[in-house]
Amino acid sequence: QARDINEARHLYDQLAVFTPLMLALTAATPYARGLLADTDVRWSIVSESVDDRMPCERGIGEMLEGKKRLSKSRYDSIDVFISPSCALKPHYNDVPVAIDDQSFRTLMEAGIDER
């Protein structure tokens, strides 16, 4: 458990880098080692099992009013690092990210910086 939001954000970034290493260690799972499935890791299997987006949010079918297309599920890789650390260089976050305006305003009002 982190002491504050800054420590939590730093931990989030560190675990995002560490996760692929841990995932490689789990590749010994027989059914996901390429013997029964066309993959050697379980990330996509787990990610798809908890993907709770509606078909229209996935880009399938007609978009419903009030819904937006979500490029990936909440249980997927990260797009940006969020730590306020000075070690985090701006060029590490080189992927364009969709921002939900309401959520962004809520975070700004709570004192969270733009990163």
N, C-alpha and C positions, 0 to 999 in steps of 0.2 A: 504494500500500500504506500502510495506516495504522500509526502508531507504537504505538498501544495500543487497548484496547477502547473507551475513551471517544471517541477520535478516529474510530474505525470507526463507532460509533453516530451521531456527528454527521454524518459523510459520508453514511451511509445515509439520514438524514432530509433532508439537502440534495438528494441525488439523487432522492429520491421526489418532491420539489417540482419539480425540473428536468426530469424524465422526460416529462411531458405536452408540454412545449415542444419537446423533441427529437422526440417522436412526431408532432407537428403538421408538423414539417419533412419527415417521411417520407411524408406524405399524398399526395405526387406519384406514388406507385406506381400505374401505370395500372389494374391489375386490382383494386386496393382503393380507387380514387378514385370509386367509384360507377358505373363503366362496366360492369363484369362482376359486381360484388358489391354488396350492399346496405349498404356501409360505406365510410367514407372514411379509416379508419385500420386498421393491421394488428394492433393490440393483441389483439383478441379472436381473431384467426386464430392468432397465435403462442401465446397463452395456451391455447387449446383443443388445439393440437398437442402441447403438453408436459404436459397435465393427466394425471397418473398415478393419480388416485383410482379406486378400485374403484366399480362402479355403486352399491353399497349406501352407500358413503361420500358419493356425490353425492345420495343421497336417492331412488335408483331401486331398486325391489324391496325384498326383505326384508333386514333388517340381520343381518349375520353376527356370531357371538359374538366378542367381543374387538375389534370395530371400532366406530368412532364416526362420526357424520355430520360431514363437513368442509364448511363453508359455501363454501369456494372453494379453488382449486388453489394450490400453492406459488408459481406464476408468475402472480400477480395483483397488484392494487393493495394498498397497505398499509392496515391498520386503525388503527394507532397510531404515533406518533413515539416513538423510543426513546432519544433523546439525553439525557444528564444535564444539559444546558445549562439555566441559569436563564432563558434567553430562551424556553424552551418552556413555554407556559402550560398549566395543567391543562385548560382548556376546549377546547384543540386536540384532545385525546383524548376525544371525547364519544361514541364508538361502543363498545357492549359487545363484549367479546372473549372467546372461549372459550379457556380455559387448560388445557393438558395438565399434570396434577399432577406426573407423573414428571419431565417436562422442567423444570417450574418449580422443583422441589426440586433438581435437578441444577445449575441456574443459581444458585440461592441458596447452595448449598454451595460453588460456585466463586467466590463473592464478588460476583456481579452483583446490582445493586439491583432493586427490584420494577418499575421503569419498563420 
